Amino acid sequence: MSTSASTTPSAPPVSLGIALGTLERSSESPDDATTALREAVEALWTIAAQAASTNLGGASARVELVQRGKRILSGIIHRGVVSGVFRPRCRVWAEQGLAHALMAGACARWVLGLPAERSLRARIAAEAALEALRPVR
């Protein structure tokens, strides 16, 4: 068992494929789209941070994370649009562009080598995305 500097046991790194597969299955549930989006963003940020800290797989892992993450987020956003929970000005932008922007944010630290304190936080990104998805007045 490995321990961190504070002697707290740490979990072994989960493979990128397993983590994304688990997230894909959980994001397919018909739960509230708002909660699903928040949870998916948090999970994707965690996966990206873990991958960055272990330098897991390099560029091919980043491509896999971005592609699968966009698919997960697009599916959640699509379900929210169809159900009427999300009412963006442009459905295509929300399902494709917003999902892409969220994944770019998740991977920015990894790609650009930013320190954690200079990186966008998942909660802030999720709340900004939900604001963009609110009904048009």
C-alpha positions as CSV (number, residue, x, y, z in Angstrom):
1,M,0.0,0.0,0.0
2,S,1.4,3.4,-0.9
3,T,1.1,6.4,1.3
4,S,1.3,10.1,0.8
5,A,3.4,12.5,2.7
6,S,0.7,12.7,5.3
7,T,0.7,8.9,5.7
8,T,-2.9,8.7,4.4
9,P,-3.4,5.6,2.3
10,S,-3.9,6.5,-1.4
11,A,-5.9,4.6,-3.8
12,P,-4.0,3.1,-6.7
13,P,-4.5,5.0,-10.0
14,V,-7.4,3.7,-12.0
15,S,-6.9,3.2,-15.7
16,L,-8.2,5.9,-17.9
17,G,-10.4,3.4,-19.8
18,I,-12.0,2.0,-16.7
19,A,-12.7,5.4,-15.2
20,L,-14.2,6.7,-18.4
21,G,-16.2,3.5,-18.9
22,T,-17.7,3.8,-15.4
23,L,-18.6,7.4,-16.1
24,E,-20.2,6.6,-19.4
25,R,-22.4,4.0,-17.8
26,S,-23.4,6.2,-14.9
27,S,-24.1,9.2,-17.2
28,E,-26.6,7.2,-19.2
29,S,-29.1,7.1,-16.3
30,P,-32.3,9.2,-16.8
31,D,-31.5,11.2,-13.6
32,D,-31.8,15.0,-13.4
33,A,-29.7,16.5,-16.2
34,T,-28.4,19.3,-14.0
35,T,-27.1,16.9,-11.4
36,A,-25.7,14.6,-14.1
37,L,-23.8,17.4,-15.7
38,R,-22.3,18.7,-12.5
39,E,-21.2,15.2,-11.5
40,A,-19.8,14.4,-15.0
41,V,-17.8,17.6,-15.0
42,E,-16.4,16.9,-11.5
43,A,-15.5,13.3,-12.5
44,L,-13.9,14.3,-15.8
45,W,-11.8,17.0,-14.0
46,T,-10.7,14.3,-11.5
47,I,-9.8,11.9,-14.2
48,A,-7.9,14.6,-16.1
49,A,-6.0,15.6,-13.0
50,Q,-5.1,12.0,-12.1
51,A,-3.9,11.5,-15.7
52,A,-1.9,14.7,-15.6
53,S,-0.2,13.8,-12.3
54,T,0.8,10.4,-13.5
55,N,1.6,11.5,-17.1
56,L,-0.7,8.6,-18.0
57,G,-0.5,7.7,-21.7
58,G,0.6,11.1,-23.1
59,A,-1.1,12.5,-26.2
60,S,-3.1,9.4,-27.0
61,A,-4.7,9.4,-23.5
62,R,-5.6,13.1,-23.8
63,V,-7.3,12.4,-27.2
64,E,-9.2,9.5,-25.7
65,L,-10.2,11.6,-22.7
66,V,-11.4,14.5,-24.8
67,Q,-13.3,12.4,-27.3
68,R,-15.1,10.2,-24.7
69,G,-15.6,13.2,-22.3
70,K,-17.2,15.2,-25.1
71,R,-19.5,12.2,-25.9
72,I,-20.5,11.9,-22.3
73,L,-21.2,15.6,-21.8
74,S,-23.0,15.9,-25.2
75,G,-25.3,13.0,-24.2
76,I,-26.2,14.6,-20.9
77,I,-26.8,18.0,-22.5
78,H,-28.9,16.4,-25.3
79,R,-31.1,14.7,-22.7
80,G,-31.5,17.9,-20.8
81,V,-32.5,19.8,-24.0
82,V,-34.9,17.1,-25.0
83,S,-36.5,17.1,-21.5
84,G,-36.7,20.9,-21.5
85,V,-34.4,21.2,-18.5
86,F,-31.8,22.9,-20.6
87,R,-32.9,25.6,-23.1
88,P,-29.8,27.1,-24.7
89,R,-30.0,29.6,-27.5
90,C,-28.5,27.1,-29.8
91,R,-28.9,23.4,-29.3
92,V,-26.0,22.4,-31.6
93,W,-23.6,24.8,-29.8
94,A,-24.6,23.5,-26.4
95,E,-24.3,19.8,-27.4
96,Q,-21.0,20.2,-29.4
97,G,-19.3,23.5,-28.5
98,L,-20.0,23.6,-24.8
99,A,-19.0,20.0,-24.4
100,H,-15.8,20.7,-26.2
101,A,-15.1,23.8,-24.1
102,L,-15.7,21.9,-20.9
103,M,-13.2,19.2,-22.0
104,A,-10.6,21.8,-23.0
105,G,-11.0,23.2,-19.5
106,A,-10.6,19.8,-17.9
107,C,-7.4,19.1,-19.9
108,A,-5.9,22.6,-19.8
109,R,-3.7,21.9,-16.8
110,W,-2.5,18.7,-18.3
111,V,-1.8,20.2,-21.8
112,L,-0.3,23.5,-20.6
113,G,1.4,22.3,-17.5
114,L,-0.4,24.8,-15.3
115,P,-0.1,24.6,-11.5
116,A,-3.2,23.5,-9.7
117,E,-3.8,27.0,-8.2
118,R,-3.9,28.5,-11.7
119,S,-6.3,26.0,-13.2
120,L,-10.0,26.4,-13.7
121,R,-12.0,24.5,-11.1
122,A,-14.6,21.9,-12.1
123,R,-17.4,23.4,-9.9
124,I,-16.9,26.8,-11.5
125,A,-16.9,25.3,-15.0
126,A,-20.0,23.3,-14.3
127,E,-21.9,26.3,-12.9
128,A,-20.9,28.4,-15.9
129,A,-22.1,25.7,-18.3
130,L,-25.4,25.4,-16.4
131,E,-25.8,29.2,-16.7
132,A,-25.4,29.0,-20.5
133,L,-28.0,26.2,-20.6
134,R,-30.7,28.0,-18.6
135,P,-33.9,28.9,-20.4
136,V,-33.7,31.9,-22.7
137,R,-35.8,34.7,-21.4
